[in-house]
């Protein structure tokens, strides 16, 4: 695992951990269990402090090994992946709209579910297209 | 010169240099110029079209 991937992994994991703990602490706080809620907050802050120290070291390492995070190639990849996501996403949305009307499993879908599934699908297509183009695409 | 040093000189990520070396990336004229300048050569000598 290279430093950049490790950096993103730690950022995402730490953000999820801290937000999760913050949400978890909210219930006992509202119930008047201030000690328990404070304890959870202390754990969250400790995790945040530890993550900050590790991230700072990693950021320096990544910088030395070749910042910037975005460059000419990565911007080109984003444009290509965005085009793929847009193009394939249109057909994905059309398929969903058709499925809601015509397939038995689509009967329980609400119109907003089509929009949500469409957007999630486009996001997934973007991620997959970026990965594919980055690995094998001749751009 | 290492890939990291070249990447820093050209202002791109190291991965871009890797793909450039493998012939899997078509650089812009500006990047081709920057890489050639960093390697003290010309675009014509560095790249085959």
Backbone of each chain as ProteinMPNN parsed JSONL, in Angstrom:
{"seq_chain_A": "XXXXXXXXXXXXXXXXXXXXXXXXXXXXXXXXXXXXXXXXXXXXXXXXXXXXXXXXXXXXXXXXXXXXXXXXXXXXXXXXXXXXXXXXXXXXXXXXXXXXXXXXXXXXXXXXXXXXXXXXXXXXXXXXXXXXXXXXXXX", "coords_chain_A": {"N_chain_A": [[0.852, -1.198, 0.0], [0.734, 2.082, -1.036], [1.889, 5.381, 0.05], [0.038, 7.399, -0.568], [-2.437, 6.1, -0.897], [-2.651, 5.033, 1.646], [-2.838, 7.393, 3.084], [-5.354, 8.442, 2.238], [-6.976, 6.358, 3.095], [-6.657, 6.478, 5.881], [-7.694, 9.041, 6.381], [-10.41, 8.73, 5.599], [-11.227, 6.588, 7.245], [-10.769, 7.681, 9.81], [-12.467, 9.913, 9.772], [-14.955, 8.645, 9.575], [-14.924, 7.208, 11.967], [-14.785, 9.266, 13.913], [-17.111, 10.796, 13.384], [-18.988, 8.793, 13.759], [-18.61, 8.177, 16.487], [-19.276, 10.668, 17.554], [-21.965, 10.862, 16.904], [-22.887, 8.689, 18.322], [-22.378, 9.527, 20.918], [-24.218, 11.491, 21.192], [-26.807, 10.545, 21.879], [-26.654, 9.498, 24.673], [-25.958, 11.953, 25.802], [-28.208, 13.557, 25.423], [-29.912, 12.118, 26.994], [-29.074, 12.742, 29.469], [-26.854, 11.486, 30.487], [-24.094, 12.448, 31.159], [-21.437, 11.822, 31.836], [-20.81, 9.406, 30.55], [-21.241, 10.205, 27.886], [-19.272, 12.177, 27.694], [-16.995, 10.62, 27.992], [-17.017, 9.142, 25.628], [-16.616, 11.219, 23.87], [-14.034, 11.974, 24.602], [-12.605, 9.754, 23.72], [-13.08, 10.015, 20.985], [-11.798, 12.464, 20.452], [-9.198, 11.788, 21.12], [-8.661, 9.904, 19.153], [-8.819, 11.601, 16.96], [-6.645, 13.298, 17.445], [-4.499, 11.484, 17.337], [-4.756, 10.648, 14.697], [-4.215, 13.035, 13.408], [-1.49, 13.423, 13.943], [-0.346, 11.183, 12.649], [-1.25, 11.626, 10.039], [0.009, 14.012, 9.43], [2.7, 13.268, 9.296], [2.547, 11.418, 7.192], [1.65, 13.067, 5.126], [3.835, 14.727, 4.718], [5.635, 12.805, 3.832], [4.352, 11.954, 1.466], [4.429, 14.325, 0.076], [7.154, 14.648, -0.31], [7.584, 12.535, -2.003], [6.358, 13.202, -4.316], [4.172, 15.261, -4.709], [2.089, 17.222, -6.788], [-1.226, 16.297, -5.644], [-3.168, 16.273, -7.552], [-2.707, 16.264, -10.992], [-1.771, 16.889, -14.408], [-2.379, 14.411, -15.714], [-4.178, 13.13, -13.908], [-6.269, 14.94, -13.905], [-7.086, 14.739, -16.538], [-7.922, 12.087, -16.515], [-10.118, 12.335, -14.806], [-11.846, 13.869, -16.375], [-12.342, 12.118, -18.535], [-13.428, 9.91, -17.158], [-15.645, 11.159, -16.056], [-17.064, 11.749, -18.382], [-17.672, 9.173, -19.267], [-19.258, 8.322, -17.103], [-21.397, 10.086, -17.296], [-22.424, 9.46, -19.847], [-22.984, 6.636, -19.74], [-24.559, 6.732, -17.506], [-26.891, 8.0, -18.334], [-28.218, 6.008, -19.798], [-28.492, 4.158, -17.777], [-30.277, 5.498, -16.061], [-32.474, 5.646, -17.78], [-33.02, 2.928, -18.019], [-33.734, 2.357, -15.351], [-36.027, 3.947, -15.083], [-37.663, 2.688, -16.92], [-37.781, 0.148, -15.764], [-39.179, 0.573, -13.375], [-41.714, 1.016, -14.259], [-42.332, -1.299, -15.672], [-41.291, -3.744, -14.653], [-41.767, -6.307, -12.194], [-40.331, -6.179, -9.785], [-39.813, -3.524, -9.683], [-42.018, -2.21, -8.911], [-42.275, -1.429, -6.269], [-40.719, 0.77, -6.082], [-40.277, 4.263, -5.505], [-40.662, 7.426, -7.224], [-38.55, 9.089, -6.38], [-36.678, 7.245, -5.616], [-35.709, 6.292, -7.993], [-34.264, 8.478, -8.919], [-32.352, 8.634, -6.875], [-31.091, 6.099, -7.029], [-30.121, 6.355, -9.572], [-28.249, 8.45, -9.351], [-26.462, 7.354, -7.503], [-25.634, 5.176, -9.013], [-24.357, 6.504, -11.137], [-22.249, 7.65, -9.749], [-20.878, 5.361, -8.956], [-20.213, 4.33, -11.459], [-18.514, 6.319, -12.325], [-16.373, 6.022, -10.508], [-15.534, 3.392, -11.132], [-14.896, 3.714, -13.828], [-12.813, 5.547, -13.659], [-10.911, 4.052, -12.282], [-10.537, 1.924, -14.139], [-9.625, 3.302, -16.429], [-7.331, 4.447, -15.39], [-5.775, 2.22, -14.918], [-5.682, 0.711, -17.351], [-6.344, 2.313, -19.477], [-5.545, 4.128, -22.443], [-4.625, 7.166, -22.388]], "CA_chain_A": [[0.0, 0.0, 0.0], [1.606, 3.26, -1.047], [1.556, 6.402, 1.047], [-1.159, 8.173, -0.926], [-3.611, 5.282, -0.582], [-2.697, 4.978, 3.101], [-3.296, 8.71, 3.529], [-6.804, 8.522, 2.035], [-7.607, 5.35, 3.946], [-6.676, 6.992, 7.258], [-8.634, 10.177, 6.431], [-11.792, 8.226, 5.533], [-11.489, 5.79, 8.438], [-10.828, 8.573, 10.963], [-13.689, 10.719, 9.674], [-16.084, 7.772, 9.924], [-14.826, 6.891, 13.4], [-15.105, 10.443, 14.731], [-18.539, 11.107, 13.212], [-19.732, 7.712, 14.405], [-18.537, 8.378, 17.939], [-20.018, 11.891, 17.884], [-23.395, 10.523, 16.856], [-23.135, 7.743, 19.42], [-22.362, 10.294, 22.171], [-25.351, 12.419, 21.223], [-27.944, 9.934, 22.579], [-26.51, 9.607, 26.132], [-25.932, 13.374, 26.192], [-29.605, 14.012, 25.508], [-30.555, 11.388, 28.102], [-28.528, 13.244, 30.733], [-25.702, 10.69, 30.928], [-23.003, 13.313, 30.685], [-20.125, 11.174, 32.023], [-20.66, 8.44, 29.456], [-21.114, 10.969, 26.645], [-17.956, 12.831, 27.707], [-15.995, 9.575, 27.771], [-17.012, 8.856, 24.189], [-16.003, 12.379, 23.232], [-12.59, 11.914, 24.852], [-12.079, 8.736, 22.795], [-13.124, 10.602, 19.638], [-10.753, 13.491, 20.352], [-7.905, 11.086, 21.117], [-8.512, 9.346, 17.803], [-8.553, 12.727, 16.051], [-5.273, 13.769, 17.69], [-3.581, 10.463, 16.808], [-4.845, 10.704, 13.235], [-3.542, 14.261, 12.959], [-0.035, 13.199, 13.997], [0.01, 10.235, 11.582], [-1.509, 12.264, 8.749], [1.036, 15.034, 9.185], [3.9, 12.537, 8.853], [2.293, 10.85, 5.867], [1.554, 14.16, 4.155], [5.216, 15.127, 4.43], [6.206, 11.721, 3.036], [3.737, 12.008, 0.134], [4.929, 15.543, -0.559], [8.533, 14.396, -0.749], [7.604, 11.542, -3.074], [5.748, 13.669, -5.551], [2.984, 16.075, -4.797], [0.729, 17.472, -6.322], [-2.181, 15.196, -5.639], [-3.806, 16.319, -8.872], [-1.85, 16.823, -12.025], [-2.336, 16.851, -15.762], [-2.95, 13.096, -16.024], [-5.34, 12.838, -13.07], [-7.373, 15.791, -14.376], [-7.555, 14.127, -17.782], [-8.665, 10.892, -16.11], [-11.416, 12.78, -14.268], [-12.698, 14.3, -17.495], [-12.743, 10.912, -19.259], [-14.324, 9.119, -16.301], [-16.887, 11.931, -15.97], [-17.784, 11.571, -19.649], [-18.218, 7.799, -19.231], [-20.328, 8.27, -16.101], [-22.536, 10.818, -17.853], [-22.962, 8.728, -20.982], [-23.576, 5.369, -19.284], [-25.579, 7.091, -16.518], [-28.155, 8.309, -19.022], [-28.879, 4.725, -20.1], [-28.828, 3.568, -16.473], [-31.494, 6.178, -15.611], [-33.554, 5.206, -18.667], [-33.349, 1.554, -17.633], [-34.455, 2.403, -14.074], [-37.362, 4.501, -15.336], [-38.414, 1.629, -17.604], [-37.976, -0.958, -14.826], [-40.2, 0.957, -12.399], [-43.023, 0.897, -14.906], [-42.597, -2.57, -16.348], [-40.854, -4.962, -13.966], [-42.485, -6.519, -10.927], [-39.514, -5.717, -8.653], [-39.731, -2.069, -9.69], [-43.292, -1.632, -8.475], [-42.154, -0.833, -4.931], [-39.876, 1.966, -6.186], [-40.878, 5.584, -5.62], [-39.914, 8.213, -8.211], [-37.278, 9.603, -5.845], [-35.726, 6.134, -5.581], [-35.082, 6.233, -9.318], [-33.24, 9.535, -8.948], [-31.264, 8.268, -5.949], [-30.344, 4.971, -7.601], [-29.427, 6.881, -10.748], [-27.069, 9.226, -8.924], [-25.498, 6.404, -6.916], [-25.092, 4.426, -10.141], [-23.399, 7.36, -11.851], [-21.046, 7.784, -8.907], [-20.15, 4.087, -9.054], [-19.646, 4.231, -12.814], [-17.373, 7.243, -12.353], [-15.27, 5.388, -9.782], [-15.045, 2.243, -11.905], [-14.277, 4.212, -15.058], [-11.535, 6.164, -13.266], [-9.996, 2.941, -11.972], [-10.227, 1.208, -15.372], [-8.802, 4.16, -17.287], [-6.051, 4.63, -14.742], [-5.009, 0.976, -15.046], [-5.509, 0.185, -18.711], [-6.718, 3.272, -20.518], [-4.481, 4.896, -23.108], [-5.192, 8.515, -22.472]], "C_chain_A": [[0.887, 1.247, 0.0], [1.061, 4.354, -0.126], [0.285, 7.169, 0.726], [-2.427, 7.405, -0.573], [-3.776, 5.206, 0.933], [-3.248, 6.282, 3.675], [-4.822, 8.821, 3.407], [-7.544, 7.553, 2.943], [-7.728, 5.871, 5.377], [-7.657, 8.154, 7.381], [-10.077, 9.668, 6.493], [-12.141, 7.476, 6.81], [-11.654, 6.687, 9.666], [-12.106, 9.407, 10.952], [-14.901, 9.891, 10.076], [-16.103, 7.477, 11.417], [-15.293, 8.067, 14.253], [-16.596, 10.801, 14.611], [-19.411, 10.049, 13.88], [-19.769, 7.885, 15.919], [-19.339, 9.61, 18.364], [-21.518, 11.619, 17.899], [-23.778, 9.612, 18.016], [-23.234, 8.507, 20.74], [-23.59, 11.192, 22.313], [-26.531, 11.848, 22.031], [-27.793, 9.981, 24.1], [-26.472, 11.058, 26.617], [-27.356, 13.895, 26.372], [-30.338, 13.339, 26.665], [-30.003, 11.815, 29.461], [-27.356, 12.452, 31.267], [-24.416, 11.387, 30.45], [-21.623, 12.647, 30.808], [-19.831, 10.223, 30.855], [-20.446, 9.164, 28.119], [-19.729, 11.634, 26.571], [-16.844, 11.833, 27.429], [-15.879, 9.242, 26.282], [-16.335, 9.998, 23.434], [-14.482, 12.388, 23.423], [-11.941, 10.899, 23.904], [-12.013, 9.311, 21.374], [-12.005, 11.628, 19.454], [-9.357, 12.87, 20.338], [-7.625, 10.501, 19.737], [-8.163, 10.449, 16.811], [-7.113, 13.217, 16.199], [-4.258, 12.789, 17.113], [-3.563, 10.507, 15.286], [-4.111, 11.923, 12.705], [-2.022, 14.069, 12.907], [0.403, 12.287, 12.843], [-0.146, 10.892, 10.207], [-0.44, 13.298, 8.404], [2.318, 14.367, 8.665], [3.73, 12.01, 7.425], [2.264, 11.926, 4.793], [2.941, 14.641, 3.761], [5.872, 14.091, 3.515], [5.679, 11.771, 1.603], [4.269, 13.212, -0.629], [6.34, 15.317, -1.118], [8.59, 13.44, -1.931], [6.861, 12.003, -4.32], [4.344, 14.21, -5.399], [3.069, 16.722, -6.154], [-0.166, 16.236, -6.396], [-2.902, 15.111, -6.979], [-2.802, 16.9, -9.854], [-2.547, 16.66, -13.361], [-3.056, 15.53, -16.059], [-4.21, 12.827, -15.214], [-6.537, 13.699, -13.473], [-7.967, 15.236, -15.669], [-8.402, 12.891, -17.486], [-10.051, 11.266, -15.6], [-12.365, 13.17, -15.388], [-13.221, 13.08, -18.251], [-13.745, 10.102, -18.441], [-15.672, 9.829, -16.153], [-17.725, 11.759, -17.221], [-18.426, 10.183, -19.696], [-19.415, 7.727, -18.289], [-21.579, 8.968, -16.627], [-23.225, 9.994, -18.931], [-23.671, 7.442, -20.534], [-24.716, 5.659, -18.307], [-26.926, 7.411, -17.14], [-28.933, 7.013, -19.286], [-29.282, 3.996, -18.821], [-30.131, 4.177, -15.952], [-32.689, 5.759, -16.47], [-34.005, 3.793, -18.303], [-34.163, 1.54, -16.331], [-35.892, 2.902, -14.276], [-38.248, 3.451, -16.003], [-38.761, 0.517, -16.616], [-39.088, -0.646, -13.826], [-41.596, 0.735, -12.976], [-43.357, -0.541, -15.302], [-42.188, -3.839, -15.61], [-41.542, -5.067, -12.618], [-41.671, -5.99, -9.739], [-39.415, -4.2, -8.59], [-40.99, -1.395, -9.169], [-43.186, -0.927, -7.119], [-41.288, 0.438, -4.94], [-40.731, 3.23, -6.212], [-40.076, 6.368, -6.661], [-38.573, 8.716, -7.676], [-36.218, 8.499, -5.74], [-34.992, 6.007, -6.917], [-33.958, 7.267, -9.398], [-32.06, 9.158, -8.067], [-30.407, 7.145, -6.516], [-29.552, 5.422, -8.825], [-28.162, 7.607, -10.374], [-26.01, 8.3, -8.327], [-24.825, 5.597, -8.032], [-24.055, 5.238, -10.897], [-22.106, 7.513, -11.064], [-20.202, 6.512, -8.986], [-19.48, 3.941, -10.421], [-18.42, 5.142, -12.918], [-16.142, 6.606, -11.69], [-14.661, 4.241, -10.565], [-14.327, 2.701, -13.172], [-12.904, 4.821, -14.75], [-10.487, 5.072, -13.018], [-9.565, 2.225, -13.248], [-9.282, 2.028, -16.254], [-7.399, 4.342, -16.713], [-5.154, 3.406, -14.931], [-4.667, 0.657, -16.493], [-5.788, 1.19, -19.824], [-5.505, 3.943, -21.137], [-5.011, 6.303, -23.306], [-4.113, 9.531, -22.862]], "O_chain_A": [[1.688, 1.449, 0.913], [-0.051, 4.269, 0.394], [-0.462, 7.548, 1.627], [-3.373, 7.969, -0.023], [-4.89, 5.3, 1.449], [-4.026, 6.273, 4.629], [-5.499, 9.238, 4.347], [-8.598, 7.875, 3.492], [-8.774, 5.725, 6.011], [-8.378, 8.249, 8.375], [-10.867, 10.111, 7.327], [-13.205, 7.686, 7.393], [-12.565, 6.483, 10.47], [-12.749, 9.588, 11.986], [-15.766, 10.357, 10.818], [-17.157, 7.492, 12.053], [-16.08, 7.904, 15.185], [-17.256, 11.075, 15.613], [-20.435, 10.363, 14.487], [-20.819, 7.757, 16.549], [-20.0, 9.6, 19.402], [-22.243, 12.081, 18.781], [-24.848, 9.748, 18.609], [-24.069, 8.183, 21.585], [-23.952, 11.598, 23.417], [-27.179, 12.579, 22.78], [-28.704, 10.456, 24.778], [-26.912, 11.35, 27.729], [-27.664, 14.582, 27.346], [-31.264, 13.909, 27.244], [-30.429, 11.296, 30.492], [-26.898, 12.705, 32.381], [-23.766, 10.971, 29.492], [-20.745, 12.883, 29.978], [-18.751, 10.244, 30.266], [-19.584, 8.784, 27.326], [-19.097, 11.648, 25.514], [-15.877, 12.138, 26.731], [-14.779, 9.082, 25.753], [-15.582, 9.774, 22.486], [-13.738, 12.764, 22.518], [-10.867, 11.148, 23.355], [-11.029, 9.123, 20.659], [-11.345, 11.652, 18.415], [-8.455, 13.347, 19.65], [-6.51, 10.588, 19.221], [-7.321, 10.263, 15.932], [-6.445, 13.514, 15.209], [-3.282, 13.193, 16.481], [-2.506, 10.416, 14.662], [-3.456, 11.852, 11.666], [-1.359, 14.493, 11.96], [1.382, 12.569, 12.151], [0.705, 10.739, 9.331], [-0.039, 13.441, 7.249], [2.936, 14.847, 7.715], [4.617, 12.131, 6.58], [2.78, 11.735, 3.692], [3.19, 14.93, 2.591], [6.566, 14.436, 2.559], [6.444, 11.649, 0.646], [4.528, 13.133, -1.83], [6.667, 15.733, -2.23], [9.502, 13.504, -2.755], [6.754, 11.247, -5.285], [3.406, 13.626, -5.943], [4.188, 16.756, -6.667], [0.114, 15.276, -7.114], [-3.205, 14.025, -7.472], [-2.138, 17.898, -9.575], [-3.733, 16.342, -13.44], [-4.173, 15.515, -16.576], [-5.206, 12.35, -15.759], [-7.682, 13.252, -13.395], [-9.181, 15.258, -15.872], [-9.443, 12.666, -18.103], [-11.038, 10.603, -15.918], [-13.55, 12.838, -15.352], [-14.407, 13.01, -18.572], [-14.774, 9.663, -18.956], [-16.717, 9.18, -16.127], [-18.947, 11.639, -17.146], [-19.576, 10.034, -20.11], [-20.45, 7.151, -18.623], [-22.694, 8.489, -16.421], [-24.447, 9.847, -18.933], [-24.817, 7.195, -20.909], [-25.713, 4.936, -18.273], [-27.974, 7.133, -16.556], [-30.135, 6.93, -19.033], [-30.296, 3.3, -18.79], [-30.995, 3.454, -15.455], [-33.784, 5.543, -15.953], [-35.198, 3.493, -18.279], [-35.149, 0.813, -16.214], [-36.84, 2.353, -13.715], [-39.434, 3.338, -15.691], [-39.88, 0.003, -16.616], [-39.861, -1.536, -13.473], [-42.523, 0.326, -12.277], [-44.518, -0.949, -15.271], [-42.699, -4.915, -15.921], [-41.858, -4.063, -11.981], [-42.232, -5.425, -8.801], [-38.989, -3.643, -7.578], [-41.035, -0.176, -9.005], [-43.903, 0.036, -6.848], [-41.147, 1.099, -3.912], [-41.778, 3.268, -6.859], [-38.933, 6.015, -6.951], [-37.584, 8.768, -8.407], [-35.018, 8.774, -5.771], [-33.811, 5.662, -6.962], [-32.859, 6.981, -9.874], [-30.906, 9.337, -8.456], [-29.178, 7.209, -6.496], [-28.453, 4.931, -9.082], [-27.118, 7.413, -10.997], [-24.819, 8.439, -8.606], [-23.617, 5.365, -8.005], [-22.996, 4.723, -11.257], [-21.012, 7.508, -11.63], [-18.976, 6.571, -9.073], [-18.339, 3.492, -10.526], [-17.415, 4.776, -13.526], [-15.034, 6.644, -12.227], [-13.44, 4.118, -10.661], [-13.29, 2.153, -13.545], [-11.949, 4.625, -15.503], [-9.348, 5.158, -13.477], [-8.381, 1.944, -13.435], [-8.279, 1.52, -16.756], [-6.412, 4.386, -17.447], [-3.939, 3.53, -15.082], [-3.517, 0.369, -16.824], [-5.49, 0.927, -20.989], [-4.551, 4.285, -20.439], [-5.739, 6.591, -24.256], [-4.4, 10.721, -22.983]]}, "seq_chain_B": "XXXXXXXXXXXXXXXXXXXXXXXXXXXXXXXXXXXXXXXXXXXXXXXXX", "coords_chain_B": {"N_chain_B": [[18.89, 10.625, -12.434], [16.018, 10.319, -10.429], [12.65, 8.947, -10.704], [10.967, 10.31, -8.996], [12.305, 12.708, -8.567], [12.301, 13.729, -11.143], [9.555, 13.98, -11.528], [8.964, 15.964, -9.681], [10.414, 18.081, -10.725], [9.084, 18.437, -13.137], [6.601, 19.054, -12.263], [4.524, 17.234, -11.795], [2.727, 14.212, -10.749], [4.42, 11.265, -9.502], [3.421, 8.927, -10.601], [2.515, 9.722, -13.077], [4.864, 10.102, -14.487], [5.742, 7.478, -14.52], [3.754, 6.219, -16.142], [4.185, 7.649, -18.424], [6.747, 6.829, -19.164], [6.166, 4.193, -19.749], [4.759, 4.449, -22.013], [2.043, 4.802, -21.879], [0.699, 7.09, -21.616], [-0.278, 10.075, -23.127], [1.37, 12.955, -23.197], [0.748, 16.482, -22.584], [1.792, 19.24, -24.641], [3.088, 21.079, -23.084], [3.831, 19.592, -20.802], [5.516, 17.701, -22.0], [7.517, 19.39, -22.854], [8.418, 20.376, -20.374], [9.398, 18.033, -19.163], [11.39, 17.309, -20.967], [13.067, 19.5, -20.69], [13.802, 19.217, -18.019], [15.33, 16.957, -18.237], [17.364, 17.865, -19.682], [17.285, 17.851, -22.507], [15.772, 17.669, -25.795], [12.329, 17.896, -26.926], [11.898, 16.52, -29.299], [14.006, 14.671, -29.344], [13.47, 13.211, -27.112], [10.891, 12.061, -27.272], [9.085, 9.696, -29.257], [7.176, 9.909, -32.127]], "CA_chain_B": [[17.715, 11.3, -11.862], [14.95, 9.363, -10.127], [11.306, 9.33, -11.18], [10.434, 11.304, -8.06], [12.959, 13.999, -8.842], [11.803, 14.207, -12.441], [8.159, 14.392, -11.314], [8.969, 17.252, -8.974], [10.908, 19.1, -11.676], [8.073, 18.674, -14.171], [5.373, 19.501, -11.598], [3.458, 16.226, -11.878], [2.878, 13.09, -9.82], [5.373, 10.244, -9.955], [2.688, 7.968, -11.443], [2.448, 10.263, -14.441], [6.164, 9.797, -15.108], [5.753, 6.019, -14.748], [2.923, 5.929, -17.318], [4.859, 8.294, -19.558], [7.846, 5.933, -19.541], [5.599, 2.959, -20.306], [4.05, 4.774, -23.25], [0.599, 4.686, -21.668], [0.114, 8.411, -21.429], [0.104, 11.096, -24.104], [1.485, 14.206, -22.439], [0.497, 17.743, -23.287], [3.031, 19.839, -25.156], [3.74, 21.749, -21.954], [4.495, 18.575, -19.974], [6.63, 17.16, -22.792], [8.572, 20.408, -22.804], [8.962, 20.414, -19.005], [10.182, 16.808, -18.928], [12.604, 17.413, -21.796], [13.943, 20.514, -20.09], [14.353, 18.646, -16.791], [16.338, 15.959, -18.62], [18.357, 18.602, -20.478], [17.244, 17.408, -23.901], [14.673, 18.315, -26.513], [11.12, 17.058, -27.077], [12.136, 15.659, -30.466], [14.913, 13.572, -28.995], [12.926, 12.426, -25.985], [9.663, 11.345, -27.615], [8.911, 9.189, -30.617], [5.77, 10.064, -32.574]], "C_chain_B": [[16.6, 10.286, -11.612], [13.62, 9.867, -10.689], [10.717, 10.419, -10.288], [11.014, 12.685, -8.315], [12.446, 14.598, -10.151], [10.366, 14.726, -12.304], [8.11, 15.772, -10.659], [9.419, 18.376, -9.919], [9.834, 19.48, -12.693], [6.739, 19.128, -13.585], [4.211, 18.547, -11.738], [3.694, 15.14, -10.833], [3.849, 12.059, -10.401], [4.698, 9.243, -10.891], [2.643, 8.421, -12.896], [3.746, 9.973, -15.188], [6.248, 8.308, -15.44], [4.972, 5.679, -16.02], [3.525, 6.528, -18.59], [5.977, 7.384, -20.079], [7.329, 4.671, -20.232], [4.842, 3.202, -21.613], [2.55, 4.684, -23.114], [-0.056, 6.046, -21.431], [0.649, 9.376, -22.485], [0.184, 12.445, -23.384], [1.074, 15.416, -23.278], [1.849, 18.283, -23.762], [3.818, 20.474, -24.011], [4.492, 20.728, -21.081], [5.7, 17.97, -20.709], [7.821, 18.118, -22.737], [9.238, 20.43, -21.424], [9.848, 19.202, -18.706], [11.496, 16.868, -19.717], [13.591, 18.407, -21.177], [14.599, 19.973, -18.816], [15.463, 17.647, -17.093], [17.42, 16.555, -19.523], [18.455, 18.059, -21.907], [16.091, 18.118, -24.598], [13.491, 17.349, -26.625], [11.314, 16.072, -28.23], [12.996, 14.448, -30.124], [14.315, 12.64, -27.953], [11.748, 11.542, -26.391], [9.688, 10.872, -29.063], [7.451, 9.322, -30.984], [5.507, 9.238, -33.823]], "O_chain_B": [[16.278, 9.487, -12.491], [13.48, 11.024, -11.086], [10.051, 11.336, -10.769], [10.308, 13.693, -8.282], [12.194, 15.799, -10.252], [10.003, 15.755, -12.874], [7.315, 16.63, -11.042], [8.866, 19.476, -9.903], [9.681, 20.643, -13.066], [5.846, 19.541, -14.324], [3.055, 18.966, -11.796], [4.705, 15.136, -10.131], [4.068, 11.992, -11.611], [5.308, 8.766, -11.849], [2.722, 7.611, -13.82], [3.73, 9.64, -16.373], [6.754, 7.921, -16.493], [5.463, 4.942, -16.874], [3.386, 5.977, -19.682], [6.127, 7.198, -21.287], [7.948, 4.148, -21.159], [4.348, 2.263, -22.237], [1.846, 4.509, -24.108], [-1.235, 6.123, -21.086], [1.855, 9.48, -22.706], [-0.845, 13.006, -23.007], [1.058, 15.369, -24.508], [2.905, 17.826, -23.324], [5.048, 20.416, -23.975], [5.631, 20.962, -20.676], [6.759, 17.757, -20.119], [8.971, 17.703, -22.592], [10.462, 20.494, -21.317], [10.902, 19.324, -18.081], [12.562, 16.527, -19.206], [14.798, 18.168, -21.152], [15.776, 20.223, -18.554], [16.411, 17.5, -16.322], [18.273, 15.842, -20.052], [19.544, 17.84, -22.438], [15.507, 19.055, -24.054], [13.641, 16.14, -26.442], [10.924, 14.909, -28.124], [12.725, 13.335, -30.574], [14.611, 11.446, -27.917], [11.618, 10.414, -25.916], [10.221, 11.532, -29.955], [6.579, 8.893, -30.229], [4.39, 9.241, -34.342]]}, "name": "protein", "num_of_chains": 2, "seq": "XXXXXXXXXXXXXXXXXXXXXXXXXXXXXXXXXXXXXXXXXXXXXXXXXXXXXXXXXXXXXXXXXXXXXXXXXXXXXXXXXXXXXXXXXXXXXXXXXXXXXXXXXXXXXXXXXXXXXXXXXXXXXXXXXXXXXXXXXXXXXXXXXXXXXXXXXXXXXXXXXXXXXXXXXXXXXXXXXXXXXXXXXXXX"}
